[in-house]
Amino acid sequence: MLQNDAKRTASQVISTLAIVGPGLIGGSVAAALRQRGAVGRVLGVGRNPASLDVALAKGLIDEVVTAEQAAQRADVVLLATPVGATQAVLQKMLPFLQPHTILTDAGSTKADVVEVARKVLGAAVSRFIPGHPIAGSESTGPAAAHAALYEGRTVVLTPLDENESLAKDVVVEMWKACGARVLVMTPEVHDTVLASVSHVPHFLSSVFMWQVSTAVDSDLRLAVAGSGFRDFTRIAAGSPEVWRDIFLSNREAVLHELREVRAAFEQAESALQQADGPALENFLERAALARRLWASRSGLV
């Protein structure tokens, strides 16, 4: 069981953790918690036996179980699956959930996940704490998981009015034990801001990569592509299934941001069409200054 304050060791947060989808995101949680002695046993749930074998071999999980078994045995369950799979997983778990079991997720959209959780869990939604770690990689699967993925990174939690304070505290402690900073906001605010700074960048990167790779002379273009091309297209290599679900789940916010991007694009394109050097330089300068300021504040480059 989850240890109470009197029995909890100085470092251990969770006795038994179940990770549904122990890939890059879920596997890195397990690796980080293990490294810090913050977890006892880790159960792995997944649909790909080969990936689960890798997670076992890397020591990310201790054993493979079904979703139903995880619901019966875990103190905390982390859903680290594509958001489109949330409903099916929760439906499998609901009849077997123990009264003390805490549920959380790592999905990149939140309003839709909350709607599904309320629909499926009913009163048990009080123990579901929605979350989203702002960390990742173009690499996927348990082979890419590592303990430092969340070090110094932000994890957004979007607690519900129904949530129990103990459940919130445990999930906050879990992410802090992974080395992350925890930021709290509403599901709606999360989806709006993440559409701008996460979902649309991936959309644009994928569109650009598609355009270059389908050009008649794509081999020549790619042969001379350098670090700028590499950096801009890196995220386009992410999981198509995951990002399909993200775009569809947060469709209205993404479409709104794309309209804003199109307006900015037209402003820059107009300056170029008119050969207006000062206007083009001013546009580029404002973008460059904003990027440098963000880098200095975030510690990311």
N, C-alpha and C positions, 0 to 999 in steps of 0.2 A: 504493500500500500504506500501511498504518498506519506512521507514522514511528516509528523507535526513538528512545531517549533521546538518542543522539548526533546524530541528524539533525533531530529535532523542533524547530520554531521555538519562541520563547518563548510564543507564544499559541496556535498551532495544535494541536488535539487530534486531529482526524480529517481525513484526506485526502479520502476519499469516503464520504459518509453517504447511506444510502437510508432514506427514510421511507415506510412503508406506511400510508397514511392521512394526508396532509399537511393536516389540518384545523386546528382550534383548538389541540389539544395538540401534534401533530407539527409543524405549521407554526410554532408559537411556538418550538419547539426550534430549528428552522432559522433563524428570525429572530434569536434570541438568539446563536446560535453565529456567524452571519454578522456581526452587529454587533461582536462581540469578536474577529473574525478567527480563530476557533477551528475553522473547517471550510473545506475546499477546495471540492469539488463536491458538490451535493446532488441525489440522484435521487428522483423521486416515483413512488409506486405507488398506484393507486387504481382504483375501479370506476366513478366518476362523472366523465366527461370534462369536464363544465362546472366542477366543483370543481377539477380538475387545471389547467384553463385559468386559473382565478383564482389558483391557487398559482404558476403560471408568471408571470402578469402582475404579481403582487406581488413577484416575485423570491425567493419562498420556496424554490423548486426550480429547477434548471437544465434539467432535461429529464424527460420522462415515460418510464418503462420498465415492463416486466413484472416480476412477482415473480421469475421465473426469471433475468432479466437483472440485477436488483438483487443476487441471490445470487451471481452471477458477478463483479460489478464492485465491490461495496461492501466497505469495511473494517469498517463498523459498520452494522447494520440495526436500525432502531427500528420496532417494531410499535405503531402508534397507532390500532388498529382496535377495534371492539367485541370483548369477550373471546370471544364466541361464534365469531368468525372466526379465532381463533388457529390451530386445528388445520389448517384448509384452507390457510392461508397458509404455515405451516411445511411442510406436505406438498408444496406446489408448489416451495418453495425447496430442500428437502433435497438432491435429486440434483445441484444446481448450486452448493452452498455451497463456497467456497474454504477451504483449511485455516486461513487466518488470520482469516476473517470472524467478527466478534463479533455476537451477537444479544442484543437486550434488548427490553422491552416497556413500555407505559405503562398496562396494564390495571388496573382498579379492584379486581379480586379476584386472589388469588395462588395459593392451594392448587390450584385447578382448572387454572390456567395451567401451573403446574409439572407437574402430572400429565400434561397434554397434551404438554408439551415433552419430558418423559422418554419418553413413548410414541412420539412421532414421531421425535425426533432421535437416540435411542439414545446412543451414546458422544459424539456432537456436542453433547449437552446441557451438556458442560463449558464451552462457549462461550456459553451462554444465561444472561444475568443478569436475573432478573425484577425489575421496578421499577414504581413507581406515584408519579407526581407529584401532590402534594396541592394542586392548583390547577385552576382552570377558570372557566367562565362559563356563563350561560344561553344565550349566543350560541354558535353552532356554525359549522363550516366554515372554510376558509382566509381568508375575508374578515375573520374575527374574530381571526386570529392576530396576535400582537405580541410584540416582543422582551422586554418587561418582565414577561411573565406569571409567570415563575418567580423573579423577583427577591425574595430574602428568604423564599421559600416552602420548604416541606419536600418532599423526594423520598424515599420509602421504597424501599430495596433489600432484597430477600430472597434473598441469595446461597445457592447450593446447595453441598453438600459436594463435589460434583464440579467446581465452578468453578475455572478457572485464575486465578491471581492477576493476570496481565496483563489478562485480560478484565475482571475486577472493577475494576482500577485505571482502565482506559480509560473505563468507564461512569461511575465516580465523577467522573473529570475532566470528562466531558461535561456532567454535571448541574451541577457547580460552575462551569463556564464559562457556564452559563445564569443564574448568580446564585443557585442554590438551595443549601439545606442538605441534606446527605445523612444519613439515619437508617437504621440496619440492624436488621432483626428477622426472625423466621422467617415463612414464609408463613401459618402457622396463627394466630400472634399478630396479624399484619396483618389478616387477615380478621375476627377477633373485634373488634378495636378499631375498624376502619373500619365495621363493621356499625353500631356505636353512634354514631359521630360523623359519618358521611357517608351511609351507605345508608339508615338509618332516617329521618333528617331529610328526605331526598328523598322517601321513601315517604309520610311524614306530610304533607309539603307538597303532594304530588300528590293524596292522598286528600282533603285539605281543599279544594283548588282544584276538584276534581271535584264535591264536595258543594255548594259555593257556585254553581258554574256550571250545575248541573242543577236548582237550586231553581226553583220556579214564578216567583218574583220576582227571578231572578238579575240582570236588567238593572238593577233598582233598587239591589240590593246593590252591584253593581260600580260604579254611578254615584257612590256615596258612599264607596267604599273609598279609604283614604289610604295614607300611607307605611308604617304597620305591616303592612297587608295586602300591600303591594308587597314589603316585605322578607321576610315569611314565605313568600310564594308564588313568589319569584324563581326558585328552583331547579326548580320544577315545569315550567318552560319548557325544560328540558334535553331532549336527544335521547331519544325513547321507545325506540328500538332499543338504544341504549347502556345505558339504565337497566333495560330488560327483562332484558338479559343479566346485568347486575350482580346484580339481585334473584334470578334463578334460579341463578346460579353460587354465590352466597353465601346460599342459601335458609335453611339451618338456623341460621346465626348471626343472620340478620335476624329470623327467627321468634322466636328466643330473646330478642332485644332488644325486639321488639314486646310480648312477654309482660311484660317488665320495665316498659315504658312504660305498658302497660295497668294494672299494679299501682299505679304512681304516679298515673295518671289517676284511678283509683278512689279513692285517698286524697284527692286534691283535690276530687273530685266529692262525696265523702261529707261533707267539711267544708261545702261549699256547700249540699247538701241539708239539713243540720242547722242551717243558718244559724249555724255556729260561726265567728264572726269571728276570734277569736284563733288558732284552728287554721289557718284559711285564710291569715291574714296571715303566720303563721310559715312556712307552705309557700312563699308567694310571696317572703318575705324571703330564705329559704335559696337559692331559685333566683336571685334578683336578685344576691345576694352572690357566688354561684358564677360568674355571667356576668361581673360586673365584674372579678373576680379573673382569670378566663381572658383577658379583653380586655387587662388591664394586662400580663400575662405574654407574651401572643402578639403584641402590637402591632397586633392586628386589632380593629375595632370593628363 
